[in-house]
Amino acid sequence: MRLKISQFLLSVAIASALMLGGCSTQQVTSNTSSPTSTATSNASEASTKTTTEATSVSQSNESVPGIANLPRLQGKATVVLTVKGSPITIEVDGTNAPITAGNFVDLVQKGVYNGLVFHRVERGTPEQPQPFVVQGGDPQSKDPNFPVDQLGTGSYIDLKTGNVRYIPLEIQQKGSNTPIYNQTFDATAQPVVLPHKLGAVAMARSQQPDSASSQFYFALADIGFLDGKYAVFGNVTQGFDVVNKIQQGDRIDSAKVTQGAENLKTPGQ
């Protein structure tokens, strides 16, 4: 029994670390929290939330505030990221994550990811040998003089509005026709359509569910304890060997939509 509890707390701690490496400047001060205290408080939250969130019903798109102003991918698209001259092919799934996928494809089309750094690479330690994630997409990383220890705090700023573009947490459960928005849930009781399998591509965020913007990560292993908490929007279909070679500080040479660009619908289009 002790072993099971220990494994649960370790999983929560790793998930918390992903939050702290998220994309909100508000989270910089939260990085001072100790892993032990963070895991304990989150474990307590998890036990109180499971009952209410496990019975959540999917919201219709019209009921989600601000969703009408966000890009949407209707169907699928293919994005190729080139890192150190080698391609990584991603199938982006707008069928099951239309807003999350639409945001990513739109940022690719705008050239936002070109030249950005992978600021976080976690391939495992002797204490926790399972590989975890490779994370990038902080717009601040385009500046080579930006402090390395502050990477992971930036978001995409819409040039038209001058405001940060945030997207709602969007996760679809199996058997549902509509994603759940704005809230996490217990995916052990409610399996998701897009799980955190090896090669999954998902959005990083801070502790607030609706704080994802431009930062994304590759899953380096099956990390299902993140299901129901973070939004997966695609999978690597070719070039995972390239993902496995990414080092902290490597840059995205280019990001291009090679198929499915016509499926991207933007407000007013």
Backbone hydrogen bonds, N-H to C=O, Kabsch-Sander energy under -0.5 kcal/mol:
donor,donor_aa,acceptor,acceptor_aa,energy
5,I,1,M,-2.2
6,S,2,R,-2.6
7,Q,3,L,-2.5
8,F,4,K,-2.2
9,L,5,I,-2.5
10,L,6,S,-2.2
11,S,7,Q,-2.2
12,V,8,F,-2.4
13,A,9,L,-2.4
14,I,10,L,-2.2
15,A,11,S,-2.3
16,S,12,V,-2.5
17,A,13,A,-2.0
18,L,14,I,-1.5
19,M,15,A,-1.6
20,L,16,S,-2.4
21,G,17,A,-1.2
22,G,19,M,-2.2
27,Q,24,S,-1.8
28,V,25,T,-1.4
31,N,27,Q,-0.9
31,N,28,V,-0.9
32,T,29,T,-1.3
33,S,30,S,-2.0
38,T,34,S,-2.4
39,A,35,P,-2.5
40,T,36,T,-2.2
41,S,37,S,-2.3
42,N,38,T,-2.4
43,A,39,A,-2.4
44,S,40,T,-1.9
45,E,41,S,-2.2
46,A,42,N,-2.8
47,S,43,A,-1.8
48,T,44,S,-1.4
49,K,45,E,-2.2
50,T,46,A,-1.8
52,T,48,T,-0.5
53,E,49,K,-3.1
54,A,50,T,-2.0
55,T,52,T,-0.6
56,S,53,E,-1.5
59,Q,179,P,-0.7
63,S,60,S,-1.5
64,V,61,N,-1.4
67,I,64,V,-1.7
69,N,66,G,-1.2
70,L,67,I,-1.5
72,R,265,K,-2.7
73,L,98,P,-2.1
74,Q,72,R,-0.6
74,Q,263,N,-2.8
75,G,73,L,-1.0
77,A,92,V,-1.8
78,T,259,Q,-2.6
79,V,90,I,-2.5
80,V,256,K,-2.9
81,L,79,V,-0.6
81,L,88,I,-2.6
82,T,254,S,-2.8
83,V,81,L,-0.6
83,V,86,S,-2.9
84,K,251,R,-0.6
86,S,83,V,-1.8
88,I,81,L,-2.7
89,T,238,Q,-2.6
90,I,79,V,-3.2
90,I,88,I,-0.5
91,E,235,N,-2.8
92,V,77,A,-3.2
92,V,90,I,-0.7
93,D,91,E,-0.5
93,D,233,F,-3.0
94,G,75,G,-1.9
94,G,92,V,-0.9
97,A,93,D,-1.0
101,A,97,A,-2.9
102,G,98,P,-1.7
103,N,99,I,-2.5
104,F,100,T,-1.8
105,V,101,A,-2.6
106,D,102,G,-2.3
107,L,103,N,-2.2
108,V,104,F,-2.2
109,Q,105,V,-2.6
110,K,106,D,-1.8
111,G,108,V,-1.5
112,V,107,L,-2.2
114,N,111,G,-0.7
115,G,252,I,-3.3
116,L,113,Y,-2.0
118,F,250,D,-2.7
119,H,117,V,-1.0
119,H,135,Q,-0.6
120,R,135,Q,-1.8
122,E,133,V,-2.9
123,R,121,V,-0.5
125,T,128,Q,-2.1
132,F,122,E,-2.7
134,V,218,F,-1.5
135,Q,120,R,-3.1
136,G,216,F,-2.3
137,G,117,V,-0.8
138,D,117,V,-0.5
141,S,138,D,-2.2
142,K,139,P,-1.5
143,D,140,Q,-1.3
146,F,143,D,-1.9
150,Q,147,P,-1.6
151,L,148,V,-1.3
153,T,150,Q,-0.9
158,D,156,Y,-0.6
158,D,163,N,-2.8
162,G,158,D,-3.0
165,R,156,Y,-2.5
166,Y,164,V,-0.8
167,I,212,A,-2.3
171,I,180,I,-2.3
174,K,191,P,-2.5
176,S,173,Q,-1.7
180,I,171,I,-3.2
182,N,169,L,-1.5
185,F,228,G,-1.8
187,A,185,F,-0.9
187,A,227,D,-0.7
189,A,186,D,-0.8
190,Q,186,D,-1.3
193,V,172,Q,-2.8
197,K,195,P,-1.9
199,G,219,A,-2.5
200,A,197,K,-2.5
201,V,234,G,-2.7
202,A,217,Y,-2.3
203,M,231,A,-2.2
204,A,215,Q,-2.0
211,S,208,Q,-1.1
212,A,167,I,-0.7
216,F,136,G,-2.2
217,Y,202,A,-2.6
218,F,134,V,-2.6
219,A,200,A,-2.5
220,L,132,F,-3.0
220,L,218,F,-0.6
223,I,196,H,-2.1
223,I,221,A,-0.9
226,L,223,I,-2.0
227,D,224,G,-1.7
229,K,226,L,-2.1
230,Y,226,L,-1.6
232,V,230,Y,-0.8
233,F,201,V,-2.8
234,G,201,V,-1.2
235,N,91,E,-1.7
236,V,199,G,-2.5
237,T,89,T,-2.6
237,T,235,N,-0.5
238,Q,89,T,-1.3
242,V,239,G,-0.9
243,V,239,G,-1.6
244,N,240,F,-2.2
245,K,242,V,-1.0
246,I,242,V,-0.6
246,I,243,V,-1.3
249,G,118,F,-2.8
250,D,247,Q,-2.4
252,I,116,L,-2.9
253,D,82,T,-2.6
253,D,251,R,-0.7
254,S,82,T,-1.1
256,K,80,V,-2.0
258,T,78,T,-2.3
258,T,256,K,-0.7
259,Q,78,T,-1.3
263,N,260,G,-1.8
264,L,261,A,-1.5
265,K,72,R,-3.4
265,K,263,N,-0.5
266,T,264,L,-0.5
269,Q,266,T,-2.2
